[in-house]
């Protein structure tokens, strides 16, 4: 077991080290500009990525807002399970993120999508719609990049394909955003 644990930690270090910090800085600046303009930030993902987005919304909406004194307008689009399941049942699962965006999003808002494969149809559809309707779009993806890399204005790639390692590195990026406002003076 110990050799496997050592290999896992070593691989995790490599995934974390592959985070392109200049791209994260650009994302932080995009978040800051959206916040300064009182724009809405939307987070989307599936499974573990959606859980990470909920965590991100909590940290940015509570922690960073408390620290800066100016509230972040952030919402994740899967946290309303009644709406999500109604859309999935009545229309199609591919629509679960784009339909709420159609209700809430305005030009200048920001959509952040997180996916290991980059090919989730519901995320691709949401990012395409957001791009066509004046939103800023950023995707966090694994090494396979997927369609999200083609349709997002900015893509941050983690150089790994292991779901756990990529999701951990993506959560690290989301924490960097939050703590840039709580500790790093981004505000």
N, C-alpha and C positions, 0 to 999 in steps of 0.2 A: 504493500500500500504506500509506503513512504516514497519509493521512486516515482509512482504515479502522481502523488501529491506534489513532489518537487517539479515534475514535468508540467503539471497543470499551472503551478504558480509561475514558472518560467515563461510558459506560453502566454499567460495573462499579462505579465510584464511587457512582453513584446507587443501585445494588442494595445496596451495603454501607451506605450512609447510610439505607436503608429499614429496617435492622435495628432493631426496637423494643427498645431497651435495658432498659426497665422489664420487659418480658416475659422477656428474657434473665436479668435479676436474679431474677425469680420462678423460672425454671428452675434457676438455680444454687442457690437456696434449697431447691428440691425435691430436687436431687441431694444437697445437704448433709444434709438430713433423712433421706434414704434411707440414705446412708453412715453417719450417726450411729447409726441403728437397725440397722446391719449388714444392710441390705436388699440385694437383688440388683438390678443395673441391666442391662437388656437393650437392645441396639441392633439396629434392623432398617432395611433399605432394599433397593433393587434397583440393580444396576449400579454406577454411580459413587457413588450414595448409600450402598451397602453398603460400598464401599471406604473412604468417609469414616468410616463407623461403625467399621470395623476400625481405622482410624487413631486415632479417638477412644478406642476401648477400650485401645489401646496407650498413648496419652498419659495417660489417666486411671489405668489399671491399673498402669503402671510409673512414669511421671514424677510424677503427683500423689501416688500412694501412697508413693513414695520421699521426697517432700518433706514430707508430713504425718506419716509414720510409722505411719499407720493405713491398712490396705489397702482399696482399693476393690474390691468384688465386681462385676465387669462382664464381660459376654460378648456377643458378637454372634452372631446366630442363623443366619448363612449361612456361618460359617467352617468348619463341619464339612460338607464337600462330600458325603461319602458319605451322611450322614444326609439332607441336603437333597435329593439326587437320588433316594434311596430313597423319601422321602415324595412327591416330585413324580411319580415313576414309579408307585408303588403306590396312591396316593390321588389327589391333584390338586395342581398347583402353588400353588393358593390356600391350601393347608394347610402350606406349608413353614415358616412361622413359628409358626403357632398350635400345631402338634403339639409342638415342643420346649418352648413355653411351658407346655403342659399337664404336661410332665414336671418342669420346674424352678421355675416361678413360684409365689409365695406372696403372699397379701394383704399390701399395704404395699410390695411391690417396685415398680420403676419401669420402664416401657417407653417408649423414645424411638424414634419412627419418623421417617424422613426421606424425603421424596418431592417432586419438583418439581410433578407433576400433582395429587398428593393423592388419586388414584383407583386406585392399585394394589390389586387385589382381595386379594392376600395380606397386605398391610399393613392394609387396612381390617378384614379378618377377625381378624387378631391383636389390633388395638386394641380391637375390639368385645369379643372374648373377655376381654382383660385388664381392660377396664372392668367387665364383668359379674362378674369374679372378684377384685375388690378391689385391683387394681394401679392405681398412678398412671399416667396416660397423657399424653404430650406428643408433638405432631407438628410437624415443621418442613416447611413447604410453600411453594410459589410462589404467585403472585398469583391463580391459578385456584382455589386452596384445596382443591377437591375434597371427597370424602366424609370424608377424614381430619379436616377441620375440623369436621365435624358430630359425629364420634364420639369425639374426643379431649377430655380435660378441659382441656388447654391447647394452643393452636395458635399457633405463631409464623410469621408470613407475611412472605416476602420479596416486595417489590412489583416483581416482574419475572416474565416467563414463559420467558426464555431459559435453557435447561438449564444451560449452563456458568456463567452468572452466578449463577443461583440456587444451584447446587451449591457454588460458591465462597463465597457468603455463608453458606450453611449450615455449611460447614467452618469459617468464621470464628466462628460461634456455638459450635461444638463446641470450638474452640481456646479461646474465652473461658471456657468452663466449666472446662477443664483448668487454664488459667493463673490462674483465680481462686483455685485451690487452691495452685498452685505459686508464684504471685507476689502475688496480690491479698489474701491474708489471709482467704479464705473459710473456712479450717479453723479 
